[in-house]
Amino acid sequence: MKRMLVLCPYPEGVAAGQRLKYEQYFADWRARGWEIDVSNFMDRAMWDVVWEKGHILAKAMGVLRGTLRRIRDLFRVGRYDLVYVFMWVTPFGTTGFERLVRVRAKALVFDVEDNVLSEQQGGAADHIGPLVRLLKGSGKARFLIRTADHVVTSSPFLNDFCLALNAKKACTYISSSVDTERFQPATTYSNDKPVVVGWTGTFSSKVYLDLLTGVFQRLAQRLPFKLRVIGNFDYELPGVDLEVIRWSAEEEVAQLQALDVGVYPLPIDDWVLGKSGLKAIQYMAFALPCVATEVGTTPMLIRHGENGLLVRTEAEWEASLEQLIRDPALRRRLGETARKDAVANYSTAAIAGQYRAVIEGATTKGLK
């Protein structure tokens, strides 16, 4: 039995960036002889308040508990055949914890999500306060990319960047994926009731949804539809028939099955080049036509007019959404093709072998 220690930011089973990346392969790895221990920096108590305003004491205590867990981890890293680090070892300060883990780890895989190396302070980083920006260790990702036995990246653009840094030139782009046996379509492609346009995400990606405020409000003046927002935050949009749902693991499938159209808005800038396109893949698995901003990885996932629609301007967003809301046959054609593509290219069955190869290869390299 080989032993793996996973060092990650969030509790298991709650963050999409973990759930729909490496976490869903734990069963596969265990079936292949790995004993897996997970150490999350943020416990559930901190997760429940981290995106809420206030709760300063609770957040400070959460950081303290996470730091103490990492100190404990330092004493046991050497007992494992492989250490799998997602994003960072600790979120604040210098690269000290990362360096100590690297020294003590027999083999290390670094899984980097989104473009954490971008120096741009736009996009999803706008909600981060100046103090947090100051405290966040800017060199952590670079150090781990440079020294890891293998790097797993979230986009081809980020993979190219990491290849230039990694000492062993061992970097692999692995797409986000979903369990298409669990993510089953239920859409009827009917206009017998108001069409449901949906978006799913967390507070950290809410800024992307806000890009469509004017689009939704203008559409609502011309035709009936319901906007369903699935997330972990409150949301208001005057003039739009809005339904806000708190995401839950138990209801996730049913929440997405109720959609008719999925939207994936992004800013057109370098900040999003590291994004994996996960939202688009989720919609595709449920046989939903997805309208997405044409930037980064989305043109690699979506073929315009075949399995979804790609747009760049607000006028294109309005026209595409109106076309889909009015035309159930188009929704069916795009959605059914999207489902086939998701099963063939972005299902856990299609992706599992890539993770196995990385883990086994990194373990072999680390022992040399």
Secondary structure, 3 states (H helix, E strand, C coil): CEEEEEEECCCCCCCHHHHCCCHHHHHHHHHCCEEEEEEECCCHHHHCCCCCCCCHHHHHHHHHHHHHHHHHHHCCHHHCCEEEEECCCCCECCCHHHHHHHHHCCCEEEEECCCCCCCCCCHHHHHCCHHHHHHECCCHHHHHHHHCCEEEECCHHHHHHHHHHCCCCCEEECCCCECCCCCCCCCCCCCCCCEEEEEECCHHHHHHHHHHHHHHHHHHHHCCEEEEEEECCCCCCCCCCEEEEECCCCCHHHHHHCCCEEEECCCCCHHHHHCCCHHHHHHHHCCCCEEEECCCCHHHHCCECCCEEEECCHHHHHHHHHHHHHCHHHHHHHHHHHHHHHHHHCEHHHHHHHHHHHHHHHHHHHHC
